[in-house]
Structures are given as C-alpha cells and as structure tokens.
Amino acid sequence: MMLKLKDFKIGFDNSFYGTGRRKESVARVWLVRGSDKQIVKVKESGKEYDLKQYMQRETLYNKVMYPLKLTGLEGRFGLYATVSGGGISGQAEAIMYGIAKALLKYNPDLRQTLKRAGLLRRDAREKERKKYGLMKARKAYRWSKR
C-alpha cells in the first residue's frame, strides 16, 4: 500500500520540523502528531515509500528510530521525510539527525538526553576530493622504475 503526503495533515500546530545532513545526504523531517505512518519521499525519483520498506535493513531502520526509542516517544508521532543525495546509509543517518532536531522543537527538555547519546552532533566526515595525477583522492597509479 502506497502512502502519500496527502494522508498527513502537516501544519504549524501538529508537526515539528528538523533538517539532518550526513555525507552527501540531506533529509527534511516532519514529526506529525496524531499519526502512526512513516513515509519517505525520494527527491530524485519523486516516489514515496514506507520507511521500513525503504531502509531495506533492520539495522538502518533501528538507527533511524533510535532518537524516538531513547526518549520514549516511539508510538506518538508519524514521520514524513524527504531525502536527497547520497546512499541509503547516509540518508538513514541524516533522517536520524533530523528526528533528533525535530524532537528538540517538540520538547527542549530532551536536549540533555539526546546530547548525551551523541545525537545532536553532526557527523562532518565528507568524501575527500580527487587530486590530479592520482586515481582517487589518495590511491596512486602503480609506480614503475623502468
């Protein structure tokens, strides 16, 4: 069953927004009160998926839901996220970071719990650029004396 954005009623009074980034991935996340649906929209294709179906691996799904489990708010919010760039793993971490930021808007008292778990620190590791004369960023062609 395909779920659509129209199934959600996102407004200022019932939703909380957070943006998450990781590697090349950007996730815009809305936590919607009074819903239990979890939808991910992929910007490149324009298609919408169920979160569990999109994540493919149980470990990635658990990583995404970790901020909600940690704060004990697991069944209270529906989730709508738009993702772009990167791969599934980077997108999962971006959604996780976006959820943590949205939870702060919902209740600022959760800051200490989320901060202690390391969920409010953006992972700044990015891909290193390719240099000329090399195959990749650091990998060189095989050296030959003659």
Backbone torsions as a table, in degrees:
resi	resn	phi	psi	omega
1	MET	NA	125.0	179.1
2	MET	-86.9	131.9	176.4
3	LEU	-102.2	144.6	-178.3
4	LYS	-122.2	163.9	177.5
5	LEU	-59.3	-32.0	-178.4
6	LYS	-63.8	-19.1	175.4
7	ASP	-69.4	-20.0	179.5
8	PHE	-98.7	148.4	171.2
9	LYS	-115.0	89.7	-178.1
10	ILE	-89.7	120.5	179.0
11	GLY	-143.8	177.7	-179.0
12	PHE	-70.1	-25.8	-175.0
13	ASP	-87.5	-20.2	-174.4
14	ASN	-124.6	7.0	-178.4
15	SER	-135.9	156.1	180.0
16	PHE	-130.1	133.8	-171.0
17	TYR	-111.7	144.0	173.9
18	GLY	-150.6	143.9	177.4
19	THR	-108.4	132.7	177.7
20	GLY	-122.7	145.1	177.9
21	ARG	-134.4	146.3	175.9
22	ARG	-160.0	128.3	-175.5
23	LYS	52.6	-120.5	178.9
24	GLU	-94.7	-2.2	-172.7
25	SER	-87.0	142.8	174.2
26	VAL	-129.0	130.2	178.9
27	ALA	-125.7	129.3	173.1
28	ARG	-105.6	121.9	-170.1
29	VAL	-122.1	132.1	173.1
30	TRP	-117.7	127.5	171.2
31	LEU	-97.0	121.0	-173.4
32	VAL	-109.7	123.5	178.7
33	ARG	-72.2	145.8	174.7
34	GLY	76.5	26.4	178.3
35	SER	-146.0	156.6	177.4
36	ASP	-123.5	7.9	-178.7
37	LYS	-80.6	148.3	178.3
38	GLN	-129.9	108.8	-174.5
39	ILE	-121.5	139.4	174.6
40	VAL	-120.8	127.9	175.2
41	LYS	-108.7	127.5	179.7
42	VAL	-93.5	120.6	-175.1
43	LYS	-62.7	-42.1	-174.2
44	GLU	-61.5	-44.6	-176.9
45	SER	-96.0	-21.0	-177.9
46	GLY	78.9	5.5	-178.5
47	LYS	-89.7	152.1	177.6
48	GLU	-114.3	139.3	-177.2
49	TYR	-130.1	158.5	168.0
50	ASP	-71.2	140.3	-174.9
51	LEU	-56.8	-47.3	-177.2
52	LYS	-63.8	-38.5	178.7
53	GLN	-68.3	-39.3	-177.0
54	TYR	-70.7	-36.3	-176.2
55	MET	-71.1	-21.1	174.9
56	GLN	67.0	-44.9	-179.6
57	ARG	-109.1	141.7	-179.6
58	GLU	-62.5	-35.4	-178.9
59	THR	-64.2	-40.0	178.8
60	LEU	-67.6	-39.3	178.3
61	TYR	-63.5	-42.4	178.3
62	ASN	-64.1	-36.2	178.6
63	LYS	-64.6	-42.4	179.6
64	VAL	-63.5	-41.1	-175.7
65	MET	-84.0	-4.1	-175.4
66	TYR	-56.4	-44.9	179.7
67	PRO	-60.8	-36.8	179.3
68	LEU	-70.5	-39.1	178.2
69	LYS	-66.4	-40.9	-178.0
70	LEU	-61.9	-39.7	-177.7
71	THR	-90.1	-5.1	178.5
72	GLY	75.8	25.0	-178.6
73	LEU	-111.9	28.3	-169.4
74	GLU	-60.1	-45.1	-176.1
75	GLY	-92.7	1.9	-170.9
76	ARG	-84.5	-23.5	-172.5
77	PHE	-123.8	146.1	165.1
78	GLY	-88.4	162.7	-174.8
79	LEU	-130.1	129.0	172.2
80	TYR	-128.1	122.8	-177.8
81	ALA	-133.1	139.8	170.2
82	THR	-110.5	132.1	-178.1
83	VAL	-123.6	148.2	175.3
84	SER	-149.4	146.9	176.4
85	GLY	77.0	158.3	175.4
86	GLY	70.4	-166.1	179.6
87	GLY	-109.5	-175.4	-174.6
88	ILE	-64.9	-39.2	-178.5
89	SER	-64.8	-46.0	177.8
90	GLY	-64.4	-37.8	179.0
91	GLN	-66.9	-36.9	178.7
92	ALA	-62.4	-44.8	179.4
93	GLU	-68.5	-33.7	177.1
94	ALA	-65.7	-41.4	178.1
95	ILE	-64.6	-41.5	179.0
96	MET	-59.0	-45.6	179.8
97	TYR	-65.8	-38.9	177.5
98	GLY	-64.1	-39.6	177.7
99	ILE	-63.6	-42.9	179.9
100	ALA	-61.1	-41.1	179.4
101	LYS	-69.0	-36.4	178.1
102	ALA	-68.2	-36.1	177.4
103	LEU	-63.4	-33.3	177.0
104	LEU	-64.3	-37.5	178.1
105	LYS	-69.6	-33.6	177.9
106	TYR	-66.5	-47.9	-177.8
107	ASN	-148.7	103.2	-179.5
108	PRO	-61.4	-17.4	179.2
109	ASP	-69.7	-14.9	179.4
110	LEU	-79.2	-4.7	-174.9
111	ARG	-55.6	-46.3	-176.6
112	GLN	-64.1	-40.9	179.0
113	THR	-63.4	-46.9	-178.2
114	LEU	-68.7	-38.0	-178.7
115	LYS	-68.0	-40.3	179.4
116	ARG	-63.5	-32.4	178.7
117	ALA	-82.0	-5.4	178.1
118	GLY	79.1	22.9	-176.1
119	LEU	-90.7	-7.0	-179.4
120	LEU	-104.0	6.4	178.6
121	ARG	-101.4	121.8	179.4
122	ARG	-74.9	132.0	178.8
123	ASP	-79.5	107.4	-170.1
124	ALA	-87.3	3.3	-178.4
125	ARG	-67.3	124.8	-179.7
126	GLU	-124.0	166.3	177.9
127	LYS	-72.5	134.3	179.6
128	GLU	-76.9	142.9	-176.8
129	ARG	-73.2	153.7	178.0
130	LYS	-74.8	139.0	177.3
131	LYS	-104.0	151.2	179.1
132	TYR	-69.2	148.2	-178.3
133	GLY	84.5	-6.2	179.1
134	LEU	-119.7	161.3	179.0
135	MET	-74.7	-45.2	178.7
136	LYS	-130.5	-152.2	-178.1
137	ALA	-63.8	-42.1	-178.8
138	ARG	-127.7	-19.1	-176.7
139	LYS	-71.2	125.5	-177.6
140	ALA	-104.3	162.0	173.0
141	TYR	-69.6	155.8	-177.8
142	ARG	-66.2	132.0	-176.9
143	TRP	-84.1	134.3	177.7
144	SER	-128.2	131.4	-179.2
145	LYS	-70.6	-41.4	179.7
146	ARG	-122.5	NA	NA
